[in-house]
Every structure is written in C-alpha cells, then in structure tokens.
Amino acid sequence: MTADASRGAQAPPELVQLLTPEGERVEHPDYAIDLTPEEIRGLYRDLVLVRRIDLEAVALQRQGELGLWASLLGQEAAQIGSGRALTDADMAFPTYREHGVAWCRGVDPVNLLGLFRGVNHGGWDPAEHNFHLYTIVIGSQTLHAVGYAMGMQRDGAVGEDGAASIVYFGDGATSQGDVNEAFIWASVFNAPVVFFCQNNQWAISEPLEKQTRIPLYRRASGFGFPGVRVDGNDVLACLAVTRKALADARSGQGPVLIEAYTYRMGAHTTSDDPTRYRVADELEAWKLKDPIERVKAYLVRNRLADQAFFEGVDAEADALGKDVRRRCLEMPDPGPMEMFEHVYAESHGLVEAERAEFSAYLAGFETEGVEG
C-alpha cells in the first residue's frame, strides 16, 4: 500500500472507551472509574439539559434573536465529562462553544446568549466560576491557560490538593501558532495544564486530513509531554481521562494533551452550511454514536432508571428551554455609552477620550425645541 493510500484508509481509531455506542460498559486498565447510579443519572441529566439549551439557542438565532450561535450538538459528552472532572480550584479556558463546560461551572445559560445577542461582553465573572470568558480568536486561550497555570505553579498551588488549568480548543486550532507556542511553554516549564482538544472532524469546512498526517494526540510527544485519545462521545471515558490528566498536572507531572474524538453534528456556526462540504452518510454514521442515547441505553439495560425518570428529565429540559427563551427575550438592550464600561479595571486615557468623542457625536443628533 502506498503512503498516500495508507493515509486515506479509514481505520478505526484507537481510543479510550468505557461505554460503547450500544450502552455496554467496558473496562480500561489505565482509566478505572466507579460511579454510583445516581451519579450516572446526573450525567445523563446534564447531557439532556445542555442539548436543550443548545437547540433553543439555535432556534433563537434562526428567529433573529441572536446574531450568531456556535452549536455543541454531538459534543455534549466531551464537555460534560471533562467539565465534571474539574474541582472548584481548577480554572477553565473555553473557546466559544463550551456551553456544556459553562453549565458544569454554574454559569447561567442566559449569560452565554447575552454575548451572542450583543447585549454584554460575556456576562459572567471568571473569578466567581473559575471559567474564563469565551475566546473568539482561534487558539489564543491556550496561551492564557498556560500563563495562568505557570502562575499557579509559582504561587505554590501545585500538589495533591492543588489546582490546574484546562483549556479547550478544536482540531483546526492545532494548526495555529498560538497553540504550538502554548505546547512549548507548557512543556519547558512543566506547567499544570490540560490541553483538551475536541476533534470534531471539521475545522469549519476543512476535514481533519488537511490538518494533520498523524493522530492529534501524538503531537504531544514531539513537545515532550503525554497525549491520549478518548472517545469524545463517551461521557464516562471523558470524565475518567480528564480526572487523571488533571490529577497528574496538579501533582507536578506537567501538561497532558487529551484528544476527544467526536463529531460536530450541526453547522460550525449558524452562519455555516455543512451540506456544502460533507456527505449525509457521514452524519448518519455518527448519529449511531450519539452521546445521550448510549447513556440512556446503559441506564435501561442495567435497570438504573425507569420511564418516570426519563420523562422527568425531558420535562425539566422543556421547562429550561422555555425559561432560557423568555429571559433571553427580556434582556434589555444596552445604552450606546455602555460599550466603554468594563473595558479596563481602571481608568484609561484612550478609552476616556473615545468616550468623550462618541458622547459628543451622539449629542449632535439631539434636536432642541424646534417648532414645526
């Protein structure tokens, strides 16, 4: 077989998996996890509620109530699994799609919508939730996370009861210079940071094979730290792998790269049309690996939840969707001068000059009592 043919072959990926697409529990020698039935039901609830928030946001954008939305459809397990692995002391750095991690960190979903509605700059306090503001610039948050981790390291926060940072990015971001620079700094300084790459197969319209010739997790070895690939549609595996990676980082073992092998079921954002660059058969194949359905199958198979439980979660999801919609529509539009607030923590000369100039510009439109 030629090298080109070998690269094009679609061999099943080697990855850590604890729950098959059919809902069967399997073991892994390096990633044991023991959850109570209540904890597994809690993960199922998280997955369903986060998907409901996402679907409501897509509908709001289609109706003109949001300017844009980046859907997480299909990636719920990667985000909930990793998000529930965090301790209160850990710090998370998201892109613009980590709505599930935001849910795990206690961020009000309506605050997420406020950013995409254009009524605030993010709407939550990063220090309160240990969840940074969304980052739109591709890959730059990896440098922020490494810098934060190095600060933790120098403040003596590393240890058994210490803290680490985790940063989220997509497969396309791995081609960015910022991400590779972050890998270098994290490795050289042994920073307590977990790089969590959600490989959803498509960097907007570019497939994975145009991003790399090797599995993404193997890139870590070139920078001098370990990498692991996990089934990104398996919430149990994502939880177990991220827990271990964070524990290793906190204990002083340095950075880890996790590649969550998943799939973006929807569009890159609501301004994108994925039917122009990917085939329907691919989408149908990944629907069989749905992260919610496999947890439901496991709960049913093992008689850990009854119909009343599933109906209750669905009812809660419907109520949440209605609440999110109502509160989104009720968000007041900011005044034009509010854009100058919260830019810097302290007064800044240039911002104050721009504030005064814009205020004078607006005043020019005011009409004094002119009799018609």
HELIX and SHEET records of a PDB file:
HELIX    1   1 ALA A    3  GLY A    8  1                                   6    
HELIX    2   2 PRO A   37  ARG A   62  1                                  26    
HELIX    3   3 GLU A   76  GLY A   83  1                                   8    
HELIX    4   4 HIS A   99  CYS A  104  1                                   6    
HELIX    5   5 PRO A  109  ARG A  117  1                                   9    
HELIX    6   6 PRO A  126  HIS A  129  1                                   4    
HELIX    7   7 SER A  140  ARG A  154  1                                  15    
HELIX    8   8 GLY A  172  SER A  175  5                                   4    
HELIX    9   9 GLY A  177  VAL A  188  1                                  12    
HELIX   10  10 LEU A  208  LYS A  210  5                                   3    
HELIX   11  11 LEU A  216  ARG A  218  5                                   3    
HELIX   12  12 ARG A  219  PHE A  223  1                                   5    
HELIX   13  13 VAL A  235  ARG A  250  1                                  16    
HELIX   14  14 PRO A  274  ARG A  276  5                                   3    
HELIX   15  15 ALA A  280  LYS A  287  1                                   8    
HELIX   16  16 PRO A  291  ARG A  301  1                                  11    
HELIX   17  17 GLN A  307  GLU A  330  1                                  24    
HELIX   18  18 PRO A  336  PHE A  340  5                                   5    
HELIX   19  19 GLY A  349  ALA A  363  1                                  15    
SHEET    1   A 5 MET A  91  PHE A  93  0                                        
SHEET    2   A 5 SER A 165  GLY A 170  1                                        
SHEET    3   A 5 VAL A 193  ASN A 199  1                                        
SHEET    4   A 5 VAL A 256  TYR A 261  1                                        
SHEET    5   A 5 GLY A 227  ASP A 231  1                                        
SHEET    1   B 2 TRP A 202  ALA A 203  0                                        
SHEET    2   B 2 GLU A 206  PRO A 207 -1                                        
END                                                                             
